[in-house]
């Protein structure tokens, strides 16, 4: 996932915020890193609900994503490195971020999903579906 204007990567790592939610930090970085990989998952029919015994997410089942779909964004490195076999999702809060930024809210990685884990897909252009 890359930011349109800065070309930076959506990034998370196993460091938690010291304030606010105290959950795993999410940021933007300019370098390519394993912590930049995210998997798009469908909250209506999650492929991650079916997991092999070793806990590895099933990433081979893909379907087209339609503009406007609600998705979960799974942080791949956290899912792979979690000692508790947890999945960490991009999560939004109604909390101020650690640095005071006007009209901004904290975003983190969180090991549970709820309504604050849904993200709406959009892109520029006329294509109705995104396939990968």
C-alpha positions in Angstrom: 0.0 0.0 0.0 1.5 3.3 -1.1 0.5 6.8 -0.3 -0.5 8.7 -3.5 1.2 12.0 -2.8 4.4 11.0 -1.0 4.8 7.5 -2.6 5.6 6.2 1.0 4.6 2.8 2.2 2.0 2.0 4.9 4.1 0.4 7.6 3.7 -1.2 11.0 6.2 -2.8 13.4 6.1 -4.5 16.8 6.4 -1.3 18.8 3.3 -0.1 20.6 2.2 3.5 21.1 3.1 4.8 24.6 -0.2 6.7 24.9 -3.7 6.5 23.4 -4.6 2.9 22.5 -1.2 1.5 23.4 -1.6 -0.8 20.4 1.0 -1.5 17.6 2.2 1.6 15.8 1.3 2.4 12.2 3.3 4.9 10.1 4.5 5.7 6.6 8.1 5.0 5.5 10.0 5.7 2.3 12.0 2.4 2.2 10.9 -1.1 1.1 10.6 -3.3 4.2 8.9 -6.6 5.1 6.8 -4.6 7.6 5.1 -2.8 4.6 3.2 -5.8 3.4 -0.6 -5.9 4.0 -3.2 -8.4 2.8 -6.7 -7.4 1.8 -9.3 -9.6 3.4 -13.1 -9.7 2.9 -15.0 -9.2 6.1 -18.1 -10.8 4.7 -16.3 -14.1 3.9 -12.9 -14.0 5.5 -10.4 -16.5 4.0 -8.5 -16.2 7.2 -11.2 -17.9 9.2 -9.9 -21.2 7.8 -6.3 -21.5 9.0 -3.9 -24.5 8.7 -2.7 -26.1 12.0 0.6 -24.2 11.8 -1.4 -20.9 11.8 -0.2 -19.7 8.4 -2.9 -17.5 6.8 -4.3 -18.8 3.5 -3.2 -16.2 1.0 -3.9 -18.2 -2.1 -7.7 -17.6 -2.3 -8.2 -14.3 -4.2 -11.3 -12.6 -5.5 -11.7 -9.3 -7.3 -12.3 -6.3 -5.1 -15.0 -3.8 -6.2 -14.7 -0.1 -5.8 -16.5 0.8 -2.5 -16.1 -2.7 -0.9 -15.4 -2.8 2.8 -12.2 -4.7 3.6 -9.9 -5.7 6.4 -6.2 -5.0 6.0 -4.1 -7.7 7.7 -0.5 -6.8 8.6 1.5 -9.7 7.1 4.6 -9.4 9.2 2.7 -9.3 12.5 0.7 -12.3 11.6 3.8 -14.2 10.7 5.9 -13.2 13.7 3.2 -13.3 16.4 4.2 -15.7 19.1 0.5 -16.0 20.2 -0.6 -16.9 16.6 -2.6 -13.7 16.4 -3.6 -11.7 13.3 -3.1 -7.9 13.4 -5.5 -5.7 11.4 -5.3 -2.0 10.5 -7.6 -0.3 13.1 -8.9 3.2 13.5 -9.7 4.9 16.8 -11.5 8.0 17.9 -8.4 9.0 19.8 -5.9 11.8 19.2 -2.6 10.6 17.7 0.5 10.7 19.9 1.6 14.0 18.2 -1.0 16.8 18.2 -2.3 17.0 14.7 -5.4 18.9 14.0 -8.3 16.8 12.7 -6.3 13.6 12.8 -7.0 10.3 14.7 -4.8 7.4 15.7 -4.5 4.4 13.5 -2.9 1.2 14.9 -2.6 -2.6 14.3 -4.9 -4.5 16.6 -5.2 -8.3 17.1 -9.0 -8.2 17.0 -11.5 -7.0 14.4 -14.5 -4.7 15.0 -16.3 -2.0 13.2 -13.2 0.2 13.5 -11.3 -2.4 11.4 -13.3 -1.9 8.2 -11.8 0.2 5.4 -13.6 1.3 2.2 -11.7 0.7 -1.0 -11.4 3.5 -3.6 -9.1 4.4 -6.4 -8.9 6.8 -9.3 -10.0 5.7 -12.7 -13.0 4.0 -14.2 -12.1 0.4 -13.4 -14.9 -1.2 -11.4 -12.8 -4.1 -10.0 -9.3 -4.4 -8.8 -7.7 -7.8 -9.2 -4.2 -8.9 -8.2 
